[in-house]
Structures are given as C-alpha cells and as structure tokens.
Amino acid sequence: MTPHKPLHLKTFLMIAVMVIAGPLGNVLLGKGMKHMGDLTLWPPPELLHTALRIFASPSIWLGIASLVTFMLAYMLVLSWADYSFVQPASSLAYGVVALLGYLMLGERVSPLRWAGIAVICLGVFVVGRTNPRTTEPSNEGTSLA
Amino acid sequence: MKQLILFALIVVAGTGGELCVSRAMKQVGEATSFHPLEIAKVILRALRLPWMWVGVGMMATAFFALLGALSMYNVSFVVPVTALSYVAGAFGGLAFLNERVSRQRWLGVLLVAIGVTLVFLGNR
C-alpha cells in the first residue's frame, strides 16, 4: 500500500464532474423518454419511425452529451489517479441520480428505495476498494516513462 | 416479463460489451501517448478486431434497452437496478477474463444485490 497522497483540486473537480454529469445524463434520458408513449419496434419502418422520434428530442441529445462528458472526465481522471480511489468515489452517483430524479422530474422515491440505494452505494464502494488487478503482478506504472 | 427482459439486456449486454471491448483493448496494447495521431492509430487498430465490434454492438443494445426501460419506469428506479452489472461483472471477469475475485469484492457484490432487492421491493 502506498501512503495516501493529498487530494488534489483537479482530482476533486474531475470526480465532482463525474458524479454530476453521469447521473444528470441518465436523468435527461429519463426526461426525454418519459413522454414517448408506446415504442413500436416492428415492422422495420415503425422501428425507424420510433428511432427518429427518440432522436428528435433535445433532452436525449443533452443526456448523451452529459454522458460523454462523464466518460471523458472518467478517462481523464484515471490517467493520473488510482482506479481504487476514483471508483469508490463514483459510487455516490447512485444517490445523486435518485436525488436529481426527485428534484428535476418530481419522482416519488419511497423510503425503502432510498434504503436500497444507500446499500447499493455502500456495496459499490466496497467493490471499488478491492484490488482492481488480479491477473498479473502489478508492475505497470514503471513501464510508463 | 418485459421488465425482466429489459433489465437483463441492460445488465448482460452492457457488462458483456465492456468485457469484449476490454478484451479487444488488451490485444491492441497500451496507448503510449495522448497525442491525437497516436489515439487515431489505436482506434484504427481496435476497429480491426472482431471483439471490438461485438462489444460495441452489445453496448449499443444495452443503451437502447436503457432508453426502453426509462420510457416505462422512473430513472431513480432504473439506474440503481443497473448496479447489478457489478454482480454480472464479478461473474463475467471470473469466467471470461480469468480474474480472481477477492472475498471483499464478493462482499461488495452481495451488498449491491441486497440493495437492488430493496429497490425492487420499494417499487411495489
């Protein structure tokens, strides 16, 4: 185990972007899909029509943009911070998505659902604190000059 | 039933897609710099691998299944349930990539499964 490095501002910022942009993207997708009504998938012309209807929604595009932002922040932060540090922090996203769903879309979140989400966050946190690499001895990091 | 199929698609196709892409990227090798030219080369090499196409196809399937689920259920229900991908990931890594899964990781996976069960019960 290496000693903990101080939390840099840019790491904190990137994790904040991840924890907000990821859930925000999902909530925007939810906002776009909520009023789509029945999605007909067959025959093929109907499928095309449904796809066009989905991608005509601004919320869907904003959601995709937000998820792309999340992916970029995730990949960037992993280029300098440890996965075992970033991943547990991102477990917060499951709480944030419920909070945003409640605030932005007026979803009713029952106490049991909140409890389940809290347990999921804890579980994802525990998964992330484990060694992310088991297939070969970790000598990478020296290979990157 | 529809619910089950959609969530199974999101979790299994999503995790399966990531496993395939991960397998392809291991074949491609490490990106040595973030120079745009180097990144373009890595992408071109990746696109020649069948695993990459299988992976991208599965991830696209998972994305559309997610859209389908969101058209029927609240996002505060759908997204927590997709945490089941940690359960699928543990089993998938074990079977498909020969990874060892530590006892602590199994504990986390178990917690995720309990949490998802609570979310389902809270939806009644």
Interface residues (C-beta under 8 A of the other chain):
Chain A: P23 N26 V27 L29 G30 G32 M33 K34 M36 G37 L39 I54 I60 S79 Y94 V97 A98 L100 G101 Y102 L105 E107 R108 V109 S110 P111 L112 R113 W114 A115 G116 I117 A118 V119 I120 C121 L122 G123 V124 F125 V126 V127 G128 R129 T130 N131 T134 T135 S143 L144
Chain B: E30 F34 L66 L67 G68 L70 S71 N74 V75 S76 F77 V78 V79 P80 A83 Y86 A90 L97 N98 E99 R100 V101 S102 Q104 R105 L107 G108 V109 L110 L111 V112 A113 I114 G115 V116 T117 L118 V119 F120 L121 G122 N123
